[in-house]
Amino acid sequence: MLNRVICFYFLSCILLNATPSLPEGVGLTRDPDPETPGVESWSITSPYLKGTNKVEVLLPGNLDSHKSYPVVYCLPVNAGTRGNWGHPLTEVIRCGLADRYKAIFVTPSFPVLPWYGNNPEDSLSRENDHITKAVMPFIESHYPVLDFNNVRSPLRSSSDYLIGFSKSALGALALFFNNPDKFRSVAVFENWYGQPNDLQWNSWGFKECYGSRANYDLYDSELLIAKHAAEFTAGPSRITVLWGGPGPRVGVDQLMGLLRDKSVPHVEIWDRSMINDWRSGWM
């Protein structure tokens, strides 16, 4: 009997101090001095990207580890998590969104300007895989989010959301339509839309991200909506499109027009005072 008690004690100690499991090839270290006060910062390595990259996590106040929380992935438009267009989690803090919605907000970083594709010609340029196969498993294993492996639901991840704007809107829409079982809904502001011209393809980072035009087609919002529209027409609205200004927003018009033509339920929000920046109020 004593031996059983001792074995139980040591087993309990091992389990209590065990590091949550991560996918093979993913390494993780918590940063002792986060760049943004109030935000947890982690350094992550994965088989999908070059080098070590950051993952920033903002938790609601009074987090209860016994409860489950929705997760909102805010996709940056620049290398790293902050740049000329602001910083997503700073805006979330300013607006008090984590506490208002009792949600966990996450921003992953990338070593180069991200367009959120997987380049089949470069095994270390797989930004899409980095999110779904490294960042998301990390969040699910380290924070109190709902485990849908044990829930019978048509939506595996009805507590995961995506937010993006401009180039990261392209990434958010591609992640959503290619993984409708992983994300409940997506919101995009001032989205990129359509095929890049030759100058954009060769000098804006498209070629480095996607490798070929044929591969880009797997992430093109126009083609994805046309392909998957029938899967969404009978369901609830899971897409929000926001339009700012000033001046024409041809890509946003085209995206909204296609969603209407294909009878895909969605929400449209227009506000000319919002400009192409995390800080302009659209979040």
N, C-alpha and C positions, 0 to 999 in steps of 0.2 A: 504493500500500500504506500509506504514511504517513497519507494522508487517511482511509483506512478506520479505522486505529487511532485517530486523533483523533476521528472521528465516534462510534466505539464508546465511547470514553472519556466524551465529553460525554453520550451517551445513557444510559450507566450512571449517571452522576452525577444526571441528571434522574430516572431511575427510583428510585434509592435515596433521594432526597429528596422524592419525590412523596407527597402526602397521600392516604391510602386514600380511594376514592370513597364518596360518600354520596348517598342519593336527593335528587332535586331539591327545594329548599326547606328542607333540613335543614342547620343550622349547628352547629358544635361548637367549644368552647374548653375546654382543660384547666385546671382550677382549681389555682392554685399552692399554696393553703393549705387542704387538705381539712379538713372539720369533724371527721372521725373518723380518728385516726392509723392508718396501715396500709391505708387505703382510698383508691383513686384516685377523684377526683371530677371530673366533667365538667359543663359548662353546655351545654345543648342547646336549640335552637329548632327548631320543626317547623311545618308547615302545619296541624297538628291541634290544637294547644293555644295558649292565650294566653301571651304572655311567654316568659321564659327559665326553664327548669327543670333540675334536677339529675339526673344519672345516676351512681350510686355503684357502683364495681366492686371486688370483693375477689378477689385472685388467690392461688392456692396458692404456697407458698414454692418457690424454685428452679424457676420457670416455664421450660419449655423451648419456645422459639418454633418448634421443628421438630416438636413433638408437637401433637396435637389434644386439647382438653379439653371435658368436658361443661359446660353452662351452666345454672345454677339461678336462675330469676327469682323473687325474693321481693317480693311485691306489698304496698305499705304500706296501712294502713287510714286514714291521715290525709293532709291536704295536706302537702307536703314528704316527707321520709323518716323523721322521728322525731316522736313526740308522747306523749300520755298513756299509750299502750300499748307504749312502748318503741321500739327501733330494730332492724330485722331484722339488719343486718350486724354490729352490736355483739354480738348473740346468736350469730351464726355464728362470730365471732372467739372469743368466750368458750368455745364448744364445740369449737373447732378443726376445724370441718367442712370448710373449704377444703382443708386439708392432709390430713385423713383420707380424703376422697373424691377428692382431686386434681381439684377442680372450680372453676370460676369462678362466683362469686355476684354477682348484679346486682340493684340496687334502683332503679327509676325514681321520680321524684317528680312531683307534679301540683299545679297552682295552687289547686285547690279540693278539698274532700272527694271522693275518687274512688269511683265506683260501677262504673267500667270499661265504660261503654257508649259508643256513638256517637250523638250527638243530631243527627238529620237537619235540625233547625231551627236549629242553630248550628254552623257549620263549624269553630269553634275550641273545640268541646267534643266531641272525638272521642278519648277516652282509649284505647279499644281500638285504633284505627288508630295512635295515637302509639306504642304498644308494638310492634305488628307491622310498621309501615312506617317507623318512625324509629329506635326504640331497638334492636330486633333487628338491622337492617341495620348500624347503627353497631357493635354488639358483633362481628358477623361480619366486619366489614371491618378492625377494629383489634386484635383478639385472636385467638390461635391456636385457633379452634374449627373443627370439621369442616365442610367445604364440601360440602353434599349436592347441589349442582347437578351435581357430577361423580360422584355415587355412585348406583348403581341399587339402590334400597331402597324398600319400601312405606312407610317412615316417612322423610320428608324430613329431619326433625331429631331423630334418635334420640338426640341428646346434649343436648336442651333440655328443661328441667323447670320446673314451676310450683309455687309454694307461696303459700298465702293463708289468712287467717283472718277470720272475721266477714264484713264487707262485701267484703274483698278475696278471700275464698273464693268469693263469687258471681262476681267477676271472673275468678278463676283457672279455675273450672269452665266459664264461658262461653267463655273463650279456648281452652280445651282441646277442648270439644265442637264449637265452630265452626271449629277449625283442627286436626283430629286428625293432619294430616300435618306440622304444625310442632312439636308437642310430644310427647315420648315418654310422659310421665306427669304426674300432678297430685296434690298432697297438700293437703288442706284441714282446718282446725281450727275448730270452733265456727262452722260455716258459716251464713250467711243462707240462708233457703229460703222460696220462695213469693211471693205477691203482697203488696206493701205496702198497708196500709190508707190511707184518705184523708189522715189526719194525717201519716203517714210519707211518703206520696207528695209532699205539699206542703211539708213542713218539714225533711225529712231529706236533701234533695239529689237524690232520685230524679227529680223533674220536670226539674231543671236538667240532669241527666246524660242522660236518655233522651228527653225531650220529650213522649212520649205513651205511654199504656198499651200500645198495639199495638206500639210499638217495643221496649218493655221485654220483651215476650214473646219477642223474638229472643235474649234473654240469660237468661231464667228457667231455672234449673237443672232444675226439674220438667219443663218442656216440652221442653228440650233432650235430657234423658235418655230421655224417652218417644219422641222422634223418632229418636234415633240408637242406641238400645240394641242393635238387631240388628247393628250394625257392630262391636260389641265382645264379644258373647256367646261367640264361638268363639276369641277371642284370649287373650293373657296378661293378668293384672291390671295395669291402668295407673292405677288410682285408689286413693288412700288417704284414709280419713276418720277423723279423730281427734276424740274426745269428752272434754271436761273436766268441770268442775263448780265449785262444788256446785250442787245443784238440778237441775230437769228441763232437758233440752236438746231441745225439741220439734223444732226444725228439723233437728238432727242425726239424731234418730230417723226423721224423715220421709225424709231423704235416704238413709239406710241401708236403710230399708224399700223405697223405690222401686228402688234398685239390686238388692236381693234379688229383688223381684217381677219385675223385667225380666231377671233372670239375668245381670247385668253383673258380671264378675269384679272384685273389689275387696278391699282390706284394711281391717279395722276395728280401731282401737286405742282402748281406753277407759282413762282414768286420772283419777279424781276429784280428784287433787292438782293438776291443771293448770288454771289459770284463764285468762281471756280477755286474754292479754298475751303479747307476744313473749318475755318473760323467764321464763315459768313452767315451762319445761323441755320443752315438747312438740316443739320442733324437733329 
